[in-house]
Amino acid sequence: MVKVAGTFGRSGVHDYILLRASAVILLAYILYIVGFIAFNDVNYLVWRSFFSSLCTQVFSLFALLSMLVHAWIGLWQILTDYIKCTRLRGTLQFLLTSVAFIYVFSGFVILWGI
């Protein structure tokens, strides 16, 4: 049996469930943000107080981590389907996944003010 380095031993069903769960979390987060904007007169002070609440910070962190999971699996699937050169695929996967990790780390620093 051949193990693929990008999957870390996961099965297709596991990836399917992770993708769907992360998509649901991202959809809920988008609806949460859009609902806040739709029902409030948003200015800087309101926006800052909204994002300083613990509930919003934790939900934003879950959304960031869901984006990372979704991007990781999606990139692996797309790159293995369309990029046949192993070296190019590995390089692209490393670069794009690194960008996703930097995005999550930056979001974490912004959210929690570290």
VMD Tcl script that builds the backbone (N, CA, C; Angstrom):
set m [mol new atoms 342]
animate dup $m
set s [atomselect $m all]
$s set {name element resname resid chain x y z} {
  {N N MET 1 A 0.835 -1.176 0.000}
  {CA C MET 1 A 0.000 0.000 0.000}
  {C C MET 1 A 0.882 1.242 0.000}
  {N N VAL 2 A 0.579 2.183 -0.835}
  {CA C VAL 2 A 1.353 3.399 -0.981}
  {C C VAL 2 A 0.785 4.462 -0.059}
  {N N LYS 3 A 1.653 5.068 0.746}
  {CA C LYS 3 A 1.260 6.174 1.619}
  {C C LYS 3 A 1.665 7.476 0.943}
  {N N VAL 4 A 0.765 8.438 0.942}
  {CA C VAL 4 A 1.041 9.732 0.353}
  {C C VAL 4 A 1.422 10.686 1.478}
  {N N ALA 5 A 2.487 11.432 1.298}
  {CA C ALA 5 A 3.008 12.299 2.357}
  {C C ALA 5 A 2.034 13.405 2.737}
  {N N GLY 6 A 1.253 13.900 1.807}
  {CA C GLY 6 A 0.354 15.018 2.088}
  {C C GLY 6 A -0.862 14.652 2.897}
  {N N THR 7 A -1.183 13.386 3.016}
  {CA C THR 7 A -2.399 13.014 3.720}
  {C C THR 7 A -2.160 12.580 5.154}
  {N N PHE 8 A -0.934 12.256 5.524}
  {CA C PHE 8 A -0.588 11.811 6.865}
  {C C PHE 8 A -1.429 10.624 7.305}
  {N N GLY 9 A -1.680 9.686 6.389}
  {CA C GLY 9 A -2.363 8.452 6.728}
  {C C GLY 9 A -3.870 8.557 6.811}
  {N N ARG 10 A -4.453 9.664 6.416}
  {CA C ARG 10 A -5.902 9.812 6.460}
  {C C ARG 10 A -6.518 9.086 5.277}
  {N N SER 11 A -7.781 8.772 5.412}
  {CA C SER 11 A -8.517 8.155 4.315}
  {C C SER 11 A -9.326 9.222 3.592}
  {N N GLY 12 A -9.889 8.846 2.474}
  {CA C GLY 12 A -10.733 9.764 1.723}
  {C C GLY 12 A -11.972 10.171 2.491}
  {N N VAL 13 A -12.527 9.249 3.274}
  {CA C VAL 13 A -13.710 9.563 4.082}
  {C C VAL 13 A -13.354 10.590 5.151}
  {N N HIS 14 A -12.196 10.436 5.751}
  {CA C HIS 14 A -11.736 11.387 6.766}
  {C C HIS 14 A -11.584 12.781 6.159}
  {N N ASP 15 A -10.964 12.869 4.991}
  {CA C ASP 15 A -10.821 14.158 4.306}
  {C C ASP 15 A -12.186 14.743 3.962}
  {N N TYR 16 A -13.100 13.910 3.499}
  {CA C TYR 16 A -14.446 14.367 3.137}
  {C C TYR 16 A -15.140 14.980 4.354}
  {N N ILE 17 A -15.058 14.306 5.487}
  {CA C ILE 17 A -15.710 14.801 6.702}
  {C C ILE 17 A -15.050 16.095 7.174}
  {N N LEU 18 A -13.720 16.146 7.144}
  {CA C LEU 18 A -13.019 17.368 7.547}
  {C C LEU 18 A -13.370 18.548 6.643}
  {N N LEU 19 A -13.449 18.307 5.334}
  {CA C LEU 19 A -13.807 19.387 4.413}
  {C C LEU 19 A -15.213 19.903 4.677}
  {N N ARG 20 A -16.159 18.980 4.878}
  {CA C ARG 20 A -17.540 19.398 5.110}
  {C C ARG 20 A -17.690 20.103 6.450}
  {N N ALA 21 A -17.012 19.608 7.477}
  {CA C ALA 21 A -17.097 20.243 8.802}
  {C C ALA 21 A -16.472 21.643 8.767}
  {N N SER 22 A -15.329 21.767 8.114}
  {CA C SER 22 A -14.686 23.080 8.034}
  {C C SER 22 A -15.529 24.047 7.201}
  {N N ALA 23 A -16.185 23.548 6.168}
  {CA C ALA 23 A -17.055 24.404 5.356}
  {C C ALA 23 A -18.255 24.894 6.169}
  {N N VAL 24 A -18.812 24.030 7.002}
  {CA C VAL 24 A -19.946 24.427 7.839}
  {C C VAL 24 A -19.517 25.493 8.846}
  {N N ILE 25 A -18.344 25.323 9.454}
  {CA C ILE 25 A -17.844 26.323 10.408}
  {C C ILE 25 A -17.599 27.655 9.701}
  {N N LEU 26 A -17.015 27.619 8.513}
  {CA C LEU 26 A -16.768 28.856 7.764}
  {C C LEU 26 A -18.072 29.533 7.351}
  {N N LEU 27 A -19.071 28.751 6.952}
  {CA C LEU 27 A -20.370 29.320 6.605}
  {C C LEU 27 A -21.018 29.963 7.823}
  {N N ALA 28 A -20.976 29.291 8.963}
  {CA C ALA 28 A -21.541 29.855 10.191}
  {C C ALA 28 A -20.837 31.153 10.570}
  {N N TYR 29 A -19.530 31.194 10.400}
  {CA C TYR 29 A -18.773 32.405 10.721}
  {C C TYR 29 A -19.149 33.547 9.780}
  {N N ILE 30 A -19.265 33.256 8.505}
  {CA C ILE 30 A -19.662 34.288 7.540}
  {C C ILE 30 A -21.045 34.827 7.889}
  {N N LEU 31 A -21.987 33.942 8.207}
  {CA C LEU 31 A -23.334 34.382 8.584}
  {C C LEU 31 A -23.305 35.204 9.878}
  {N N TYR 32 A -22.447 34.842 10.814}
  {CA C TYR 32 A -22.287 35.578 12.066}
  {C C TYR 32 A -21.803 37.005 11.795}
  {N N ILE 33 A -20.799 37.144 10.960}
  {CA C ILE 33 A -20.251 38.466 10.633}
  {C C ILE 33 A -21.252 39.284 9.831}
  {N N VAL 34 A -21.853 38.668 8.815}
  {CA C VAL 34 A -22.839 39.388 7.985}
  {C C VAL 34 A -24.048 39.798 8.827}
  {N N GLY 35 A -24.485 38.921 9.717}
  {CA C GLY 35 A -25.596 39.268 10.603}
  {C C GLY 35 A -25.259 40.435 11.503}
  {N N PHE 36 A -24.054 40.470 12.028}
  {CA C PHE 36 A -23.632 41.594 12.866}
  {C C PHE 36 A -23.646 42.894 12.062}
  {N N ILE 37 A -23.101 42.848 10.861}
  {CA C ILE 37 A -23.040 44.052 10.029}
  {C C ILE 37 A -24.446 44.497 9.616}
  {N N ALA 38 A -25.331 43.538 9.327}
  {CA C ALA 38 A -26.671 43.872 8.867}
  {C C ALA 38 A -27.532 44.503 9.960}
  {N N PHE 39 A -27.324 44.104 11.204}
  {CA C PHE 39 A -28.202 44.558 12.274}
  {C C PHE 39 A -27.591 45.612 13.190}
  {N N ASN 40 A -26.434 46.116 12.852}
  {CA C ASN 40 A -25.785 47.139 13.668}
  {C C ASN 40 A -25.299 48.276 12.803}
  {N N ASP 41 A -25.286 49.452 13.389}
  {CA C ASP 41 A -24.672 50.607 12.744}
  {C C ASP 41 A -23.186 50.534 13.076}
  {N N VAL 42 A -22.412 50.056 12.131}
  {CA C VAL 42 A -21.017 49.723 12.400}
  {C C VAL 42 A -20.121 50.942 12.231}
  {N N ASN 43 A -19.400 51.229 13.292}
  {CA C ASN 43 A -18.313 52.197 13.240}
  {C C ASN 43 A -17.114 51.554 13.926}
  {N N TYR 44 A -16.045 52.307 14.061}
  {CA C TYR 44 A -14.816 51.719 14.606}
  {C C TYR 44 A -15.005 51.197 16.021}
  {N N LEU 45 A -15.669 51.963 16.867}
  {CA C LEU 45 A -15.831 51.554 18.266}
  {C C LEU 45 A -16.704 50.316 18.398}
  {N N VAL 46 A -17.762 50.240 17.613}
  {CA C VAL 46 A -18.638 49.066 17.640}
  {C C VAL 46 A -17.895 47.849 17.117}
  {N N TRP 47 A -17.154 48.023 16.032}
  {CA C TRP 47 A -16.388 46.916 15.436}
  {C C TRP 47 A -15.318 46.411 16.404}
  {N N ARG 48 A -14.637 47.343 17.063}
  {CA C ARG 48 A -13.597 46.958 18.019}
  {C C ARG 48 A -14.187 46.228 19.222}
  {N N SER 49 A -15.297 46.694 19.731}
  {CA C SER 49 A -15.914 46.017 20.872}
  {C C SER 49 A -16.466 44.646 20.468}
  {N N PHE 50 A -16.941 44.525 19.236}
  {CA C PHE 50 A -17.420 43.240 18.735}
  {C C PHE 50 A -16.290 42.223 18.704}
  {N N PHE 51 A -15.135 42.637 18.203}
  {CA C PHE 51 A -14.004 41.711 18.103}
  {C C PHE 51 A -13.225 41.570 19.407}
  {N N SER 52 A -13.515 42.393 20.395}
  {CA C SER 52 A -12.862 42.199 21.687}
  {C C SER 52 A -13.660 41.261 22.594}
  {N N SER 53 A -14.862 40.865 22.173}
  {CA C SER 53 A -15.623 39.901 22.977}
  {C C SER 53 A -15.014 38.514 22.805}
  {N N LEU 54 A -15.000 37.758 23.890}
  {CA C LEU 54 A -14.383 36.435 23.887}
  {C C LEU 54 A -15.063 35.497 22.895}
  {N N CYS 55 A -16.376 35.589 22.790}
  {CA C CYS 55 A -17.128 34.730 21.867}
  {C C CYS 55 A -16.667 34.934 20.422}
  {N N THR 56 A -16.543 36.185 20.014}
  {CA C THR 56 A -16.113 36.485 18.648}
  {C C THR 56 A -14.667 36.070 18.429}
  {N N GLN 57 A -13.814 36.269 19.419}
  {CA C GLN 57 A -12.412 35.876 19.266}
  {C C GLN 57 A -12.274 34.363 19.120}
  {N N VAL 58 A -12.992 33.606 19.930}
  {CA C VAL 58 A -12.914 32.144 19.842}
  {C C VAL 58 A -13.508 31.663 18.520}
  {N N PHE 59 A -14.642 32.240 18.121}
  {CA C PHE 59 A -15.264 31.847 16.856}
  {C C PHE 59 A -14.349 32.189 15.682}
  {N N SER 60 A -13.683 33.341 15.748}
  {CA C SER 60 A -12.742 33.729 14.694}
  {C C SER 60 A -11.559 32.772 14.636}
  {N N LEU 61 A -11.085 32.332 15.802}
  {CA C LEU 61 A -9.989 31.372 15.835}
  {C C LEU 61 A -10.413 30.041 15.220}
  {N N PHE 62 A -11.613 29.571 15.550}
  {CA C PHE 62 A -12.128 28.343 14.930}
  {C C PHE 62 A -12.252 28.504 13.416}
  {N N ALA 63 A -12.690 29.679 12.966}
  {CA C ALA 63 A -12.803 29.926 11.530}
  {C C ALA 63 A -11.427 29.911 10.862}
  {N N LEU 64 A -10.424 30.485 11.515}
  {CA C LEU 64 A -9.067 30.467 10.962}
  {C C LEU 64 A -8.526 29.044 10.858}
  {N N LEU 65 A -8.726 28.258 11.910}
  {CA C LEU 65 A -8.259 26.876 11.884}
  {C C LEU 65 A -9.033 26.054 10.850}
  {N N SER 66 A -10.314 26.336 10.698}
  {CA C SER 66 A -11.113 25.650 9.673}
  {C C SER 66 A -10.625 26.012 8.280}
  {N N MET 67 A -10.242 27.277 8.100}
  {CA C MET 67 A -9.696 27.695 6.806}
  {C C MET 67 A -8.402 26.947 6.519}
  {N N LEU 68 A -7.575 26.755 7.553}
  {CA C LEU 68 A -6.325 26.031 7.366}
  {C C LEU 68 A -6.580 24.585 6.955}
  {N N VAL 69 A -7.485 23.910 7.632}
  {CA C VAL 69 A -7.823 22.521 7.303}
  {C C VAL 69 A -8.387 22.438 5.890}
  {N N HIS 70 A -9.307 23.343 5.582}
  {CA C HIS 70 A -9.947 23.346 4.271}
  {C C HIS 70 A -8.926 23.594 3.158}
  {N N ALA 71 A -8.035 24.558 3.391}
  {CA C ALA 71 A -7.013 24.875 2.383}
  {C C ALA 71 A -6.013 23.734 2.226}
  {N N TRP 72 A -5.596 23.148 3.333}
  {CA C TRP 72 A -4.603 22.060 3.297}
  {C C TRP 72 A -5.121 20.896 2.459}
  {N N ILE 73 A -6.331 20.439 2.755}
  {CA C ILE 73 A -6.890 19.293 2.030}
  {C C ILE 73 A -7.214 19.672 0.590}
  {N N GLY 74 A -7.792 20.843 0.397}
  {CA C GLY 74 A -8.132 21.278 -0.954}
  {C C GLY 74 A -6.913 21.445 -1.839}
  {N N LEU 75 A -5.855 22.040 -1.290}
  {CA C LEU 75 A -4.622 22.192 -2.063}
  {C C LEU 75 A -4.034 20.840 -2.427}
  {N N TRP 76 A -4.013 19.923 -1.466}
  {CA C TRP 76 A -3.467 18.602 -1.745}
  {C C TRP 76 A -4.262 17.915 -2.866}
  {N N GLN 77 A -5.591 17.999 -2.802}
  {CA C GLN 77 A -6.418 17.345 -3.819}
  {C C GLN 77 A -6.224 17.971 -5.187}
  {N N ILE 78 A -6.221 19.273 -5.253}
  {CA C ILE 78 A -6.078 19.956 -6.539}
  {C C ILE 78 A -4.686 19.736 -7.127}
  {N N LEU 79 A -3.660 19.891 -6.294}
  {CA C LEU 79 A -2.305 19.734 -6.807}
  {C C LEU 79 A -2.017 18.306 -7.253}
  {N N THR 80 A -2.520 17.307 -6.535}
  {CA C THR 80 A -2.273 15.926 -6.969}
  {C C THR 80 A -3.059 15.586 -8.229}
  {N N ASP 81 A -4.185 16.254 -8.452}
  {CA C ASP 81 A -4.960 16.009 -9.669}
  {C C ASP 81 A -4.351 16.675 -10.903}
  {N N TYR 82 A -3.817 17.886 -10.730}
  {CA C TYR 82 A -3.447 18.670 -11.902}
  {C C TYR 82 A -1.950 18.865 -12.114}
  {N N ILE 83 A -1.131 18.698 -11.111}
  {CA C ILE 83 A 0.316 18.877 -11.260}
  {C C ILE 83 A 0.965 17.494 -11.179}
  {N N LYS 84 A 1.453 17.014 -12.310}
  {CA C LYS 84 A 2.013 15.659 -12.370}
  {C C LYS 84 A 3.491 15.594 -11.996}
  {N N CYS 85 A 4.207 16.682 -12.149}
  {CA C CYS 85 A 5.618 16.718 -11.780}
  {C C CYS 85 A 5.722 16.743 -10.254}
  {N N THR 86 A 6.334 15.717 -9.691}
  {CA C THR 86 A 6.378 15.560 -8.238}
  {C C THR 86 A 7.121 16.704 -7.557}
  {N N ARG 87 A 8.224 17.124 -8.118}
  {CA C ARG 87 A 9.006 18.204 -7.526}
  {C C ARG 87 A 8.234 19.521 -7.523}
  {N N LEU 88 A 7.595 19.846 -8.652}
  {CA C LEU 88 A 6.801 21.075 -8.741}
  {C C LEU 88 A 5.613 21.013 -7.783}
  {N N ARG 89 A 4.948 19.864 -7.736}
  {CA C ARG 89 A 3.789 19.696 -6.851}
  {C C ARG 89 A 4.204 19.854 -5.389}
  {N N GLY 90 A 5.313 19.240 -5.001}
  {CA C GLY 90 A 5.795 19.366 -3.627}
  {C C GLY 90 A 6.162 20.794 -3.267}
  {N N THR 91 A 6.817 21.469 -4.207}
  {CA C THR 91 A 7.206 22.861 -3.978}
  {C C THR 91 A 5.976 23.749 -3.831}
  {N N LEU 92 A 5.022 23.603 -4.743}
  {CA C LEU 92 A 3.794 24.400 -4.661}
  {C C LEU 92 A 3.015 24.100 -3.394}
  {N N GLN 93 A 2.942 22.831 -3.027}
  {CA C GLN 93 A 2.216 22.463 -1.815}
  {C C GLN 93 A 2.896 23.072 -0.584}
  {N N PHE 94 A 4.207 23.029 -0.541}
  {CA C PHE 94 A 4.938 23.622 0.583}
  {C C PHE 94 A 4.709 25.129 0.644}
  {N N LEU 95 A 4.840 25.816 -0.488}
  {CA C LEU 95 A 4.693 27.274 -0.501}
  {C C LEU 95 A 3.277 27.706 -0.131}
  {N N LEU 96 A 2.280 27.075 -0.750}
  {CA C LEU 96 A 0.898 27.484 -0.503}
  {C C LEU 96 A 0.433 27.124 0.905}
  {N N THR 97 A 0.872 25.994 1.413}
  {CA C THR 97 A 0.522 25.627 2.781}
  {C C THR 97 A 1.240 26.534 3.771}
  {N N SER 98 A 2.464 26.940 3.452}
  {CA C SER 98 A 3.184 27.887 4.308}
  {C C SER 98 A 2.446 29.221 4.371}
  {N N VAL 99 A 1.923 29.668 3.246}
  {CA C VAL 99 A 1.140 30.904 3.225}
  {C C VAL 99 A -0.106 30.750 4.106}
  {N N ALA 100 A -0.762 29.598 4.054}
  {CA C ALA 100 A -1.940 29.368 4.890}
  {C C ALA 100 A -1.565 29.387 6.372}
  {N N PHE 101 A -0.430 28.785 6.743}
  {CA C PHE 101 A 0.017 28.819 8.141}
  {C C PHE 101 A 0.360 30.240 8.578}
  {N N ILE 102 A 0.989 31.016 7.707}
  {CA C ILE 102 A 1.306 32.411 8.026}
  {C C ILE 102 A 0.016 33.200 8.228}
  {N N TYR 103 A -0.982 32.940 7.408}
  {CA C TYR 103 A -2.274 33.598 7.529}
  {C C TYR 103 A -2.908 33.282 8.886}
  {N N VAL 104 A -2.888 32.030 9.292}
  {CA C VAL 104 A -3.469 31.637 10.574}
  {C C VAL 104 A -2.679 32.252 11.727}
  {N N PHE 105 A -1.362 32.213 11.652}
  {CA C PHE 105 A -0.535 32.796 12.701}
  {C C PHE 105 A -0.783 34.298 12.809}
  {N N SER 106 A -0.870 34.988 11.674}
  {CA C SER 106 A -1.138 36.431 11.682}
  {C C SER 106 A -2.509 36.719 12.277}
  {N N GLY 107 A -3.492 35.928 11.901}
  {CA C GLY 107 A -4.832 36.103 12.460}
  {C C GLY 107 A -4.845 35.885 13.964}
  {N N PHE 108 A -4.096 34.885 14.432}
  {CA C PHE 108 A -4.003 34.616 15.861}
  {C C PHE 108 A -3.386 35.805 16.589}
  {N N VAL 109 A -2.313 36.359 16.050}
  {CA C VAL 109 A -1.644 37.505 16.660}
  {C C VAL 109 A -2.573 38.717 16.665}
  {N N ILE 110 A -3.285 38.937 15.585}
  {CA C ILE 110 A -4.210 40.068 15.508}
  {C C ILE 110 A -5.358 39.891 16.500}
  {N N LEU 111 A -5.926 38.690 16.561}
  {CA C LEU 111 A -7.067 38.448 17.447}
  {C C LEU 111 A -6.718 38.577 18.924}
  {N N TRP 112 A -5.620 37.981 19.334}
  {CA C TRP 112 A -5.302 37.913 20.743}
  {C C TRP 112 A -4.283 38.960 21.169}
  {N N GLY 113 A -3.784 39.766 20.229}
  {CA C GLY 113 A -2.912 40.868 20.556}
  {C C GLY 113 A -1.597 40.488 21.211}
  {N N ILE 114 A -1.011 39.395 20.728}
  {CA C ILE 114 A 0.253 38.931 21.293}
  {C C ILE 114 A 1.410 39.724 20.715}
}
mol reanalyze $m
mol bondsrecalc $m
mol representation Tube
mol addrep $m
